[in-house]
Each structure stands twice: as structure tokens, then as C-alpha cells.
């Protein structure tokens, strides 16, 4: 097919397509469809999507962001869109053909929380997705990001739209109020930052919470250790934040076997046992996990 200009959705287009499919956004699936063309253009720009790139999108819904991504990657790139709703997933190829002729879209009907590399279609160029760009359902945003970074090592960067409070937690630094297990675990894989707010009015239906963008760039492979080291480190992170108001000596007592043993391991890692988990960066958690 000869590439033609991409026609993005407006609010009336989104409503018309939803009516055609008999779709009504559901809270269960966290569906809030973006209907503003300027917003999807902004997301693609902030994500630094390049021509010829393969991009992974999760939760494409009716395809508003999908069309902007297809426009950015051009005829030499592709978009892999993973959608759990079979009705929406089945309609995406036709939407792309109608509004982004000559672009390559792979629609995958799957739950992103269970996605594996083998579930992704083979790219004509042999290129795995290098970027994640998505409007993520609020209720599964954190586990989806962590799962995809663990399963898809070719993902080098990403830009995700999430609930504003979730954005705070993902991008928080040690010592900040929002810093917790999600912040530390994402930091194992990538450097993250807030990339700006998203107004409620660009969604249909209008959500009852604020949204924000989080950008991340993957760390060098093996920067903090292998898969065994990651599992061990995440166990320490979970223990530390399960009782975040306790000192690490107390919070890690169950993990280490006793408060005294926790103190021994903390001191061996150069950590004050009176500190709390919210004060430690992911490298320090990894050091604690590695102590004998």
C-alpha cells in the first residue's frame, strides 16, 4: 500500500467509532480514551519516537495514540499494539488501514501482564520494540511497566501516561515522600522522571483523577546484577517497605531471620540499621541483598 497522510482522531471520531463497536468505557479495564490530537502529538514528541523504529503500545483502545505513533515511525517502522479487549484489538488494523495507509501495525490480543517475547509478532526487519509508549490503565500501570522491562530487554526507553499519584511514585527519589517499592524497583531497570501533566479534559470519559507522563531510560545491561540478584534485591525492597515506618533493623528482621542478623547484614553493606527503607537507593538495596 502506498503511504498516505495520517488522519488523527478528534473527539467526534472517537465517539463515532465507540458507537460503531458498541463500546462503553469500563472502569474494570481502566478505559479512558484520549480524543485530543494535540495530546497524542505531544506524547509522541516527548517519547522521541523516530522514523523506522519499532514501538510497543499497551492499551491502544480505539487507536488515538496508535495513529500518532504510526505517523511518527513512518512506513519503514512499525507499531505493536497490545490490547486485552478483543473487540478493540480486532478493529485496530482497519483503523490503521483507513487513517494511516502504508504504515505497519501489529495488533496483539493479550494481557500485557502476561506478555512474553514469543507473543510479539516477528518484525519484517527483525527489530524488537525499542520503546514503550502507552496510555496505561491506572489499576495495573506499575506491574505492567515492571513486567515489560523484565521480559523485553530490547526496550531501551519509554513514556507512559498514568495517574498523577502513580507518576509520583514511579519517578520519586530516595528521601521523597512518594518514594517506595515501585520507585526502587523501576530504578533497577531504568532512570525515570516526570515528563509533565495531562489535563482531564482530553479523555472520554473524563476521569476523576489527574494524569501525568513518566519517561524512563533503561540502565546499561547488568548494571546492578543478574536476574538472581534482581530477585534477591526485590525481596529486600519488599521487606523494607512492608513496614516502612520501622527502622531497617526491624523491617528486615523477617527477611534476615532476626533483628540481630538484619543489623549484621546492614552493617556489612555499610548501612546504618537505624535508617528507613525510604532513604536508600536501589544500589544500596542491592548491596544489602548481596551480603553473606
C-alpha positions in Angstrom: 0.0 0.0 0.0 1.3 3.5 -0.9 1.9 5.6 2.3 -0.6 8.4 2.6 -1.1 11.2 5.2 -2.2 10.0 8.7 -5.5 11.3 9.9 -5.6 11.6 13.7 -8.8 11.2 15.7 -10.8 14.1 17.1 -13.5 13.9 19.8 -16.3 13.2 17.4 -14.3 10.4 15.7 -13.7 8.7 19.0 -17.4 8.8 19.9 -18.4 7.6 16.4 -16.1 4.6 16.5 -17.2 3.7 20.0 -20.8 3.8 18.9 -20.0 1.6 15.8 -18.4 -1.0 18.0 -21.0 -0.7 20.8 -18.1 0.1 23.2 -18.7 1.8 26.5 -15.5 2.5 28.5 -15.4 0.4 31.6 -13.7 1.1 35.0 -12.8 -2.6 35.2 -10.4 -2.3 32.3 -9.4 1.2 33.2 -10.6 2.6 29.9 -10.3 6.4 29.4 -9.9 7.1 25.7 -7.8 10.1 24.6 -9.6 12.2 22.0 -7.3 15.2 21.6 -4.9 15.2 18.6 -2.6 17.7 20.2 -2.1 15.5 23.3 -1.1 12.4 21.3 1.3 14.5 19.2 2.8 15.8 22.4 3.2 12.3 23.8 4.9 11.1 20.6 7.2 14.1 20.6 8.2 13.7 24.3 8.8 10.0 23.6 11.4 10.8 20.9 9.8 8.3 18.5 12.0 8.1 15.4 11.2 7.1 11.8 11.9 3.4 11.2 11.6 2.5 14.8 9.5 -0.4 16.3 7.3 0.9 19.1 5.3 -1.1 21.7 2.0 0.3 22.7 -0.1 -1.2 25.5 -3.8 -0.5 25.8 -4.3 1.3 22.5 -8.1 1.3 22.9 -9.7 2.8 19.9 -6.3 3.9 18.4 -5.9 7.6 19.1 -2.3 7.3 20.2 -1.7 4.4 17.8 -2.3 6.7 14.8 0.1 9.3 16.1 2.8 6.6 16.6 2.3 5.2 13.1 2.7 8.7 11.8 6.0 9.1 13.7 7.6 5.7 12.8 6.6 6.2 9.2 6.3 3.4 6.5 9.7 1.9 7.5 8.8 1.4 11.1 6.1 -0.4 12.9 3.8 -0.3 16.0 3.0 -3.4 18.1 -0.3 -2.6 19.9 -1.2 -5.0 22.7 -4.9 -4.8 23.7 -6.7 -7.1 26.1 -10.2 -6.2 24.8 -10.7 -8.5 21.8 -13.3 -6.2 20.2 -10.9 -3.2 20.3 -8.0 -5.3 19.2 -9.9 -6.7 16.2 -10.8 -3.2 14.9 -7.3 -1.7 15.1 -6.0 -3.0 11.8 -8.9 -1.5 9.9 -8.5 1.8 11.7 -4.8 1.9 10.7 -5.6 1.0 7.1 -8.2 3.7 6.9 -6.3 6.5 8.7 -2.7 5.6 8.3 -2.3 3.9 4.9 1.0 2.3 4.2 2.0 2.0 7.8 2.7 -1.2 9.6 0.6 -2.1 12.6 0.7 -5.4 14.5 -2.4 -5.8 16.8 -1.9 -8.4 19.5 -4.8 -9.5 21.7 -3.2 -10.2 25.0 -2.9 -9.2 28.7 0.2 -7.1 29.0 0.8 -8.5 32.4 1.3 -12.0 30.8 3.1 -10.8 27.7 6.3 -12.8 26.7 8.7 -12.1 23.8 7.2 -15.1 21.9 3.8 -13.4 21.9 5.1 -10.5 19.8 5.0 -10.8 16.0 8.1 -11.2 14.0 9.2 -7.9 12.6 10.0 -7.8 8.9 13.2 -6.1 9.8 14.0 -8.4 12.7 13.8 -5.4 15.1 12.2 -5.9 18.5 10.4 -2.9 20.1 12.9 -0.4 21.4 10.4 2.0 23.0 7.2 1.6 25.1 4.7 4.4 24.6 1.3 3.9 26.3 -1.7 5.3 28.0 -1.8 2.7 30.8 -4.8 1.6 32.7 -4.4 3.2 36.2 -5.0 0.0 38.1 -2.2 -2.0 36.5 0.3 0.7 35.4 3.1 -0.2 37.8 3.1 -4.0 37.4 2.8 -3.6 33.6 5.9 -1.3 33.3 8.0 -3.6 35.6 6.8 -6.8 33.8 7.6 -5.4 30.3 11.1 -4.2 31.3 11.8 -7.6 32.8 10.5 -9.5 29.8 11.6 -7.3 26.9 15.3 -6.4 27.3 15.2 -4.6 23.9 13.0 -1.9 25.4 15.5 0.9 25.9 13.2 3.8 26.8 9.6 4.6 27.4 6.9 7.2 28.0 3.8 6.2 29.8 0.7 8.1 30.8 -0.5 7.1 34.3 -2.5 8.5 37.2 -0.6 11.5 38.7 0.0 9.8 42.1 1.4 6.8 40.3 3.7 9.0 38.3 4.9 10.5 41.6 5.7 7.0 42.9 7.4 5.8 39.8 9.7 8.9 39.5 10.4 9.5 43.2 13.9 9.7 44.5 15.1 8.4 47.9 14.0 10.6 50.7 11.0 12.0 48.9 7.5 11.4 50.3 6.3 9.3 47.3 9.4 7.1 47.3 8.6 3.4 47.8 8.8 -0.1 46.3 7.6 1.0 42.8 10.2 3.7 42.7 13.1 1.5 43.8 12.1 -1.4 41.5 11.8 0.8 38.4 15.2 2.2 39.3 16.6 -1.3 39.0 15.8 -1.2 35.3 15.8 2.5 34.4 16.2 6.2 35.3 12.7 7.7 35.5 11.4 11.3 35.6 8.0 13.0 35.4 7.6 14.5 31.9 4.5 16.7 32.5 0.8 16.7 33.4 -2.1 15.7 31.2 -5.4 17.5 31.6 -8.5 15.6 32.4 -10.4 17.1 29.5 -8.5 15.2 26.8 -10.1 11.9 27.9 -13.5 10.3 27.3 -15.0 9.7 29.7 -13.4 12.4 31.9 -11.5 10.6 34.7 -11.9 11.6 38.3 -8.2 11.8 38.8 -5.3 13.7 37.3 -2.9 12.1 34.9 0.8 12.6 34.2 3.6 11.4 31.9 6.6 9.4 33.1 9.7 9.0 30.9 12.3 6.4 31.5 15.6 5.3 30.0 17.0 1.8 30.7 20.2 1.4 32.6 23.1 -0.4 31.0 22.5 -4.2 30.9 23.7 -5.9 34.1 24.4 -2.5 35.8 23.2 -3.8 39.1 23.4 -7.5 38.7 21.8 -10.6 37.0 18.3 -12.0 37.4 19.2 -13.8 40.6 20.5 -10.5 42.0 17.3 -8.7 41.0 15.1 -11.2 42.7 17.2 -11.0 45.9 17.2 -7.2 45.8 13.4 -7.0 45.2 12.9 -9.3 48.3 14.8 -6.7 50.4 12.8 -3.8 48.9 9.5 -5.6 49.6 10.5 -6.2 53.2 11.8 -2.7 53.8 8.6 -1.1 52.5 6.1 -3.5 54.0 6.9 -1.8 57.3 8.3 1.5 56.0 7.9 3.3 59.3 10.2 0.9 61.1 14.0 1.1 61.1 15.7 -1.2 58.7 16.8 -3.4 61.6 13.2 -4.1 62.4 11.7 -4.0 58.9 14.3 -6.6 57.6 14.2 -8.9 60.7 11.8 -11.4 58.9 13.9 -11.3 55.8 17.2 -11.8 57.6 15.9 -14.2 60.2 16.2 -11.9 63.2 16.7 -8.2 64.1 20.3 -9.0 65.1 21.0 -10.8 61.8 19.4 -7.9 59.9 21.7 -5.5 61.7 24.8 -7.6 60.8 23.9 -7.7 57.2 23.1 -4.0 57.1 26.4 -3.1 58.7 28.2 -5.4 56.3 26.7 -3.4 53.5 27.7 -0.1 55.1 24.1 0.9 56.0 23.1 2.4 59.4 20.5 -0.1 60.8 18.5 2.9 62.2 17.8 4.2 58.7 14.5 3.5 56.9 14.0 2.0 53.5 12.7 5.3 52.1 16.3 6.7 52.5 18.0 4.0 50.4 18.6 4.0 46.6 18.4 0.8 44.6 22.1 0.3 44.6 22.2 0.2 48.4 19.3 -2.3 48.4 21.3 -4.5 46.0 24.4 -4.2 48.3 22.3 -5.4 51.3 20.9 -8.3 49.3 24.4 -9.4 48.3 25.8 -9.6 51.9 26.5 -13.1 53.1 
